[in-house]
Amino acid sequence: MNILSKNFRDLGFTLGLFVLCWAAYSNCLHNEFVVDDYGLIVRNTGIRQASDLQLNLFAPRQLGYGIDYYRPIVHGLIVVDYLLFGFNPVGYHAVNLALFFLGSWALFLVIRRISGEARLAWVTAALYAVHPINGALVNYKTMTGITLMVLCLWGSLGWLLAWREAPPKKHFLIGSVLLFATALLCHELAVFFLLYMAAALMFTTNVRLRETVRMMLPFVGVLGVYLVIRFLFTGMGGNLASKYSGPGSSLANYLTGFPVLVGWYLGKLFLPMHVVYSWGTGAGFKGQLWPAVVLGVLVLCLLVKILKVYRRGVMALSLTWLLLGLLPLLVACPIDRRAGLVIEPHWLLFSSAGFFLYAGALVSRLIDRGRWLGWGVLVFLLTVYAWGSRTHNFYWGNEVRYCRFWLEEFPENPTTKFILAQALLRQGAVEESGQLFQGLLNGKKEDWEVYANLGLMAA
């Protein structure tokens, strides 16, 4: 009877999470192709037949507009999606939504294993699933690889924890390593997940630092092989290094701009409005030093909270996960020198999980202390988040609408202006498109793309 009751409860948690995902994202299924969807799908002639899968791991792929990248599984998924759905956006969104639901469900299983509390796990996964900070994973058709990466990484952590509980069962470790390797071939963000896995071991089990290092060695070995292939055999090391040259990557720019990016991200977690695909400081940003001081004090306070107050358990893990997100942001923020330092919320997917784990723990405690008040707070948060996601889905509906929404939040972004100009040109709004293109000319080599479009307009 207990087993039967547990199975029904698990089914209820799963169905509840699916209903929330559907409630938050069902209105995005018919959204049109936007932004990189054109380069990777619409204009990409290298995905039109099964032979385009290109299973050779020693060669980078190209976006439809000629930019190299090394995400083999992403390329394969795009080929498969195109062969199945062609230019029908519904199929792409359905796949993304299914993978996103499975990733949220995997997070539920991981948190339940870590904490032993099914309610806390479900609240965490529910908040994670409906918050607009993760909405791009469903709305952006070319995010299929990242949604699969998220599923693989939560699955990898879950199996690693299962192996920790039953060391003789080596198949858990083998499965965990294989899922991590799969995630690496989806997106380079998976590199940083080793730290999240190590934190989960140290703060929620009896594993000490030395044993944690030993347990992580198979994953480090896989990471080493991946890095060798990526940087030596594919010849992409120079492309990455070029991101860190130029005025946008100076130390002064980091000290003044990086805290502003962190502040924007935290603000969107607490107040989920105007969450856009990327946001930045803008070229020529001249900030002040006091935000860096505030961020330093905040990080120090959180470290004290982790090491001296919580020490172990879910609360310590949640704050550690949140802080670990500073690392990928620090590495990736100079990726677009024309826009200054930038942040893309999906870079911090696992830090967001830490935030929602902390929030879920607080809500669970509130439920324990005042049942109706706690459930009321949870319903309120889920309603606000889901409504926010549906609102953002509307803006994702077509490229012109989304770019205008994007520019309201980040008006200095030249990339968004360029995309908007191209979208308007496709719609026949030649005058407004031309004005945007003219405004993007800055006398640098990047102007060739603008001149190419102006030439098409003149012809």
C-alpha positions in Angstrom: 0.0 0.0 0.0 2.8 2.4 0.8 4.5 1.7 -2.5 1.1 2.2 -4.3 0.6 5.4 -2.5 4.1 6.6 -3.3 3.6 5.8 -7.0 0.3 7.8 -7.1 2.0 10.7 -5.4 4.9 10.7 -7.9 2.4 10.6 -10.7 0.6 13.6 -9.2 3.9 15.5 -8.9 4.7 14.7 -12.5 1.3 15.6 -13.9 1.3 18.8 -11.8 4.6 19.8 -13.3 3.5 19.1 -16.8 0.3 21.1 -16.3 2.4 24.1 -15.1 4.7 23.8 -18.1 1.7 23.7 -20.5 0.0 26.6 -18.7 3.2 28.7 -19.0 4.2 27.9 -22.6 1.2 26.6 -24.5 0.7 30.0 -26.3 4.2 29.9 -27.9 3.6 26.9 -30.1 2.8 28.9 -33.2 5.4 31.6 -32.7 7.4 32.4 -35.8 11.1 31.9 -36.5 13.3 34.6 -34.9 16.9 35.8 -34.7 19.3 32.8 -35.0 16.5 30.6 -36.2 17.1 32.2 -39.6 20.8 31.4 -39.7 20.5 27.9 -38.3 17.3 26.8 -39.9 15.7 29.0 -42.5 18.8 30.0 -44.5 20.9 27.0 -43.6 21.2 24.8 -46.7 23.4 22.4 -44.7 20.5 20.8 -42.9 18.2 19.8 -45.8 18.9 16.0 -45.9 20.0 13.2 -43.6 23.5 13.2 -44.9 23.9 16.7 -43.4 24.1 15.2 -39.9 27.9 15.3 -40.2 28.8 12.9 -37.4 32.5 13.8 -37.6 33.4 15.2 -34.1 36.7 16.7 -35.3 35.2 19.5 -37.4 33.2 22.6 -36.4 29.8 23.4 -38.0 28.7 26.6 -39.5 25.7 28.8 -38.9 23.7 29.7 -41.9 25.6 33.0 -42.1 29.1 31.4 -42.0 30.1 31.6 -38.3 31.9 28.5 -36.9 30.7 26.8 -33.8 31.4 23.5 -32.1 28.1 21.9 -30.8 27.8 18.7 -32.8 24.6 17.5 -31.1 23.0 20.9 -31.6 23.7 20.6 -35.4 22.3 17.0 -35.4 19.1 18.0 -33.6 18.5 20.9 -36.0 18.9 18.5 -39.0 16.5 16.0 -37.4 14.0 18.8 -36.5 14.1 20.1 -40.0 13.6 16.7 -41.6 10.6 16.2 -39.3 9.0 19.6 -39.3 10.4 21.6 -42.2 9.5 25.2 -41.7 6.5 24.5 -39.4 7.4 26.1 -36.1 4.9 24.1 -34.0 7.0 21.0 -34.1 10.2 22.8 -33.0 8.3 24.4 -30.0 6.7 21.0 -29.1 10.1 19.3 -28.9 11.6 22.2 -26.8 8.6 22.1 -24.5 8.8 18.3 -24.0 12.6 18.5 -23.3 12.1 21.5 -21.0 9.4 19.6 -19.0 11.7 16.5 -18.8 14.6 18.8 -17.6 12.3 20.3 -14.9 11.2 16.8 -13.9 14.8 15.7 -13.7 15.5 18.6 -11.4 12.6 17.5 -9.2 14.2 14.0 -9.0 17.6 15.4 -8.1 16.4 17.7 -5.4 14.3 15.0 -3.9 17.3 12.7 -3.8 19.4 15.5 -2.3 16.9 16.6 0.3 14.7 13.6 0.9 11.7 16.0 0.7 9.3 15.5 -2.3 7.4 18.7 -1.6 10.5 20.9 -1.5 11.7 19.2 -4.8 8.4 19.8 -6.5 8.1 23.5 -5.4 11.7 24.1 -6.6 11.1 22.4 -10.0 7.7 24.2 -10.4 9.2 27.7 -9.8 12.1 26.8 -12.1 9.7 25.7 -14.8 7.3 28.7 -15.0 9.7 31.6 -14.4 10.2 33.8 -17.5 14.0 33.7 -16.9 14.0 30.3 -18.6 11.5 31.1 -21.3 14.0 31.2 -24.2 14.5 27.5 -23.8 11.0 26.9 -25.2 10.5 30.0 -27.4 13.8 29.9 -29.3 13.6 27.0 -31.8 17.4 26.6 -31.9 17.6 26.1 -28.1 16.8 22.4 -28.5 20.4 21.5 -27.8 20.5 23.5 -24.6 17.3 22.0 -23.3 18.7 18.6 -24.0 22.0 19.7 -22.3 20.0 20.7 -19.2 18.2 17.3 -19.1 21.4 15.4 -19.5 23.2 17.3 -16.8 20.5 16.9 -14.2 20.3 13.3 -15.1 24.1 13.0 -14.8 24.0 14.5 -11.3 21.1 12.2 -10.3 23.0 9.1 -11.4 26.2 10.3 -9.7 24.3 10.7 -6.4 22.7 7.2 -7.0 26.2 5.7 -7.4 27.4 7.5 -4.3 24.6 5.7 -2.3 25.4 2.3 -3.9 29.1 2.3 -5.1 29.0 -1.3 -6.3 26.5 -0.4 -9.0 29.0 1.0 -11.5 26.3 1.4 -14.2 25.1 4.6 -12.4 28.6 6.1 -12.7 29.0 5.0 -16.4 25.6 6.5 -17.2 26.4 9.7 -15.4 29.7 10.1 -17.3 28.0 9.4 -20.6 25.3 12.0 -19.9 27.9 14.5 -19.0 29.8 13.8 -22.3 26.5 14.2 -24.2 25.9 17.5 -22.6 29.4 18.8 -23.5 28.6 18.0 -27.2 25.4 20.0 -26.8 26.9 23.2 -25.5 30.1 24.4 -23.8 28.1 25.6 -20.8 28.3 22.1 -19.5 32.0 22.6 -18.6 31.0 24.5 -15.5 28.5 21.9 -14.3 31.4 19.9 -12.7 31.5 22.6 -10.0 27.7 22.2 -9.4 28.1 18.5 -9.1 31.0 18.8 -6.7 29.0 21.2 -4.5 26.1 18.8 -4.4 28.4 16.1 -3.1 30.1 18.2 -0.5 27.1 20.0 0.9 24.4 17.2 0.9 26.4 14.0 1.5 29.1 12.9 3.8 31.7 13.1 1.1 34.8 15.2 2.0 36.9 17.2 -0.4 39.5 14.5 -1.2 36.8 11.9 -2.0 34.8 14.5 -4.0 37.9 15.1 -6.2 38.3 11.4 -6.7 34.7 11.0 -7.7 35.0 13.8 -10.2 38.1 12.4 -11.9 36.1 10.5 -14.7 34.3 13.7 -15.5 37.5 15.7 -15.6 39.0 13.1 -18.0 36.0 13.4 -20.3 36.3 17.2 -20.1 40.0 17.0 -21.0 39.2 15.0 -24.2 36.5 17.4 -25.1 38.8 20.4 -24.7 41.5 18.8 -26.8 39.1 18.1 -29.6 37.5 21.5 -29.5 40.6 23.7 -29.3 43.2 21.6 -31.2 41.5 19.5 -33.9 38.7 22.0 -34.8 41.1 25.0 -34.8 38.6 27.1 -32.8 41.0 28.4 -30.1 41.7 31.6 -32.0 38.0 32.3 -32.4 37.5 32.2 -28.7 40.6 34.2 -27.8 39.5 37.0 -30.2 36.5 37.6 -27.9 38.8 38.9 -25.2 40.7 41.5 -27.2 39.6 45.0 -27.7 38.3 47.8 -25.4 35.3 45.9 -24.1 37.5 43.5 -22.1 39.7 45.9 -20.1 40.0 45.4 -16.4 38.3 48.7 -15.7 35.4 47.6 -17.9 35.1 44.4 -16.0 35.2 46.0 -12.6 32.5 48.5 -13.4 30.3 46.5 -15.9 30.3 43.0 -14.4 28.4 44.0 -11.2 25.8 45.8 -13.4 25.1 42.5 -15.3 24.8 40.6 -12.0 22.4 43.2 -10.7 20.2 43.0 -13.9 20.1 39.2 -13.5 19.1 39.2 -9.9 16.5 41.9 -10.6 14.9 39.7 -13.2 14.8 36.8 -10.8 13.0 38.8 -8.2 10.8 40.9 -10.6 10.2 38.8 -13.8 9.5 41.6 -16.2 11.2 42.5 -19.5 13.4 39.4 -19.5 15.2 39.5 -22.9 17.5 37.1 -24.6 20.6 39.2 -23.9 21.3 42.5 -22.1 24.4 44.5 -21.8 26.2 47.7 -20.6 26.5 49.1 -24.1 29.6 50.1 -26.0 31.6 52.9 -24.3 30.1 52.1 -20.9 31.8 54.2 -18.2 30.6 53.0 -14.8 31.5 53.6 -11.2 33.3 51.4 -8.8 30.7 51.3 -6.0 28.7 48.5 -7.7 31.8 46.3 -7.6 32.2 47.1 -3.9 28.5 46.2 -3.2 28.8 42.9 -5.2 32.0 42.0 -3.3 30.3 42.6 0.1 27.2 40.6 -1.1 29.4 37.7 -2.2 31.3 37.8 1.1 28.1 37.8 3.1 26.8 34.8 1.1 30.0 32.9 1.7 29.8 33.6 5.4 26.2 32.4 5.3 27.2 29.2 3.5 30.3 28.3 5.5 29.4 29.6 9.0 25.6 29.6 9.3 24.3 26.8 7.0 27.5 24.8 6.6 25.7 21.9 5.0 22.3 21.0 3.6 20.0 22.4 1.0 20.3 26.0 2.0 24.1 26.0 1.7 23.9 24.2 -1.6 21.3 26.6 -3.1 23.5 29.7 -2.3 26.6 27.9 -3.6 24.9 27.1 -6.9 23.7 30.7 -7.2 27.3 32.0 -6.7 28.8 29.6 -9.1 26.9 31.3 -11.9 29.3 34.2 -11.6 32.0 32.1 -13.3 30.4 31.4 -16.7 29.2 35.0 -16.7 32.7 36.3 -16.1 34.0 34.2 -18.9 31.3 34.9 -21.5 30.3 38.5 -20.8 32.7 40.1 -23.4 31.4 37.9 -26.2 29.9 40.9 -28.2 32.3 43.9 -28.0 29.8 46.1 -30.0 27.3 45.8 -27.1 29.8 46.1 -24.2 29.7 43.4 -21.6 26.6 41.3 -22.0 24.6 38.6 -20.2 22.3 36.0 -21.6 20.1 34.4 -18.9 20.5 30.9 -20.2 24.2 31.1 -19.2 23.0 31.0 -15.6 20.4 28.2 -15.9 21.9 26.2 -13.0 22.4 29.3 -10.8 18.8 30.0 -11.3 18.0 26.5 -10.0 20.0 27.5 -6.9 17.8 30.6 -6.5 14.6 28.5 -6.9 15.9 25.9 -4.5 16.4 28.6 -1.9 13.0 30.1 -2.6 11.4 26.6 -2.5 13.0 25.9 0.9 11.6 29.2 2.3 8.1 28.5 0.9 8.2 24.9 2.3 9.1 26.3 5.7 6.2 28.7 5.4 3.9 25.9 4.6 5.0 24.0 7.6 4.5 27.0 9.9 1.3 28.4 8.4 -0.3 25.9 6.0 -2.8 28.2 4.2 -0.4 31.2 4.1 2.4 29.0 2.7 0.2 27.5 -0.1 -1.2 30.9 -0.8 2.3 32.3 -1.4 3.2 29.4 -3.6 0.0 29.8 -5.7 0.7 33.5 -6.0 4.3 33.0 -7.2 3.3 30.3 -9.7 0.5 32.5 -11.1 2.7 35.6 -11.4 5.5 33.6 -13.0 3.3 31.7 -15.4 1.5 34.9 -16.4 4.8 36.5 -17.0 6.0 33.7 -19.2 2.8 33.8 -21.3 3.3 37.5 -21.7 6.9 37.0 -22.8 5.7 34.3 -25.2 3.5 36.9 -26.9 6.6 39.1 -27.6 8.4 36.1 -29.0 5.6 35.7 -31.5 7.4 37.3 -34.4 10.8 38.8 -35.0 9.7 42.5 -35.4 7.6 42.4 -32.2 10.4 40.7 -30.2 13.1 43.0 -31.4 11.1 46.1 -30.5 10.5 44.6 -27.0 14.2 43.7 -26.8 15.2 47.3 -27.7 13.0 48.7 -25.0 15.1 46.9 -22.4 18.5 47.2 -24.2 18.3 50.2 -26.7 22.1 50.3 -27.2 22.3 46.8 -28.7 23.4 47.1 -32.4 22.8 43.4 -33.0 19.1 43.7 -32.2 18.9 46.8 -34.4 20.5 44.9 -37.3 18.1 41.9 -36.8 15.1 44.3 -36.7 16.2 46.1 -39.8 16.5 42.8 -41.7 13.0 41.7 -40.4 11.5 45.0 -41.5 13.1 44.6 -44.9 11.5 41.2 -45.3 8.2 42.7 -44.5 8.6 45.5 -47.0 9.1 48.3 -44.5 11.9 49.7 -46.6 12.1 53.2 -45.2 12.3 52.2 -41.5 14.7 49.4 -42.3 17.0 51.8 -44.2 17.0 54.2 -41.4 18.1 51.5 -39.0 20.8 50.2 -41.3 22.1 53.8 -41.8 22.3 54.3 -38.1 24.5 51.2 -37.7 27.3 52.4 -39.9 30.4 53.2 -37.8 33.3 53.2 -40.2 34.5 49.7 -39.2 35.0 46.5 -41.0 31.7 45.1 -39.5 29.9 47.6 -41.8 30.1 45.2 -44.7 26.9 43.4 -43.6 25.1 46.7 -43.4 26.3 47.8 -46.8 25.3 44.4 -48.2 21.7 45.0 -47.1 21.7 48.6 -48.2 22.9 47.3 -51.6 20.0 44.9 -51.8 17.6 47.7 -51.0 19.0 49.9 -53.7 18.8 47.1 -56.2 
